């Protein structure tokens, strides 16, 4: 299965031990403001968000380029069908000439 088919971020999704809820119970139980544990948990969550955002942007970019390619292909198909339906027997593939060669 390709990474884009299964989602490119499946490997960075937090599990039960790394989820923000679990961190909240473990690292922030009680008053740990200003402690190294709180800073470490904050940095870990910040890095996770940065990785997730980069992965989401990459996936969105990939989908946008696929959509653009499909739209170009659809337009090309429509142009070819118009040329063929005009009664052409041999289709001229030269884009500079908009006529069919007989």
C-alpha positions in Angstrom: 0.0 0.0 0.0 1.4 3.4 -1.0 1.9 6.1 1.7 -0.6 8.4 0.0 -3.3 5.6 0.0 -3.0 4.9 3.7 -2.2 8.5 4.7 1.3 9.8 5.0 1.0 10.5 8.7 0.1 7.1 10.0 3.6 6.6 11.5 3.5 9.8 13.6 0.1 9.5 15.0 0.4 9.3 18.7 -0.4 6.1 20.4 -1.9 5.5 23.8 1.4 6.2 25.6 2.2 9.4 23.7 -1.3 10.9 23.3 -1.9 14.4 24.6 -4.5 13.0 27.0 -2.0 10.6 28.4 0.6 13.3 28.7 -1.9 15.5 30.5 -2.5 12.9 33.1 1.1 11.9 33.5 3.1 15.1 33.1 0.7 17.8 34.2 -0.9 16.0 37.2 -0.5 18.4 40.0 1.3 21.8 39.7 4.3 21.3 37.5 4.4 24.8 36.0 7.9 25.8 35.2 9.4 22.4 35.7 11.6 20.6 33.2 8.9 17.9 32.8 6.3 20.5 31.7 8.8 22.0 29.3 9.7 18.6 27.9 6.0 17.7 27.4 5.4 21.1 25.7 8.3 20.7 23.3 7.2 17.1 22.5 3.7 18.3 21.7 5.0 21.3 19.7 7.2 19.0 17.6 4.3 16.6 17.0 2.1 19.5 15.8 4.8 20.7 13.4 5.3 17.3 11.9 1.6 16.7 11.6 1.1 20.1 9.9 3.9 19.4 7.4 2.4 16.1 6.6 -1.1 17.6 6.1 0.3 20.3 3.9 2.2 17.8 1.8 -0.9 15.6 1.4 -3.0 18.7 0.4 -0.3 19.7 -2.2 -0.2 16.2 -3.6 -4.0 16.2 -4.0 -4.1 19.6 -5.6 -1.5 18.6 -8.2 -3.4 15.4 -8.9 -6.6 17.4 -9.3 -4.9 19.8 -11.7 -3.5 16.9 -13.8 -6.9 15.3 -14.0 -8.5 18.6 -15.1 -5.9 19.0 -17.8 -6.5 15.5 -19.0 -10.2 16.0 -19.1 -9.8 19.2 -21.1 -7.4 17.4 -23.6 -10.0 14.6 -24.0 -12.7 17.1 -24.7 -10.5 18.8 -27.3 -9.7 15.5 -29.0 -13.3 14.5 -29.1 -14.3 17.9 -30.7 -11.6 17.4 -33.4 -12.7 13.8 -34.0 -16.4 14.7 -34.1 -15.7 17.4 -36.8 -15.3 14.6 -39.3 -11.6 14.1 -39.3 -10.2 10.8 -40.5 -6.6 11.3 -39.5 -6.0 13.4 -36.4 -3.2 15.9 -36.6 -1.3 15.9 -33.3 0.4 19.2 -34.0 -1.2 21.7 -31.5 -0.2 24.7 -33.7 -2.5 23.5 -36.5 -6.1 23.4 -35.4 -7.2 21.4 -38.4 -7.4 17.7 -39.3 -5.2 16.3 -42.1 -6.9 14.2 -44.6 
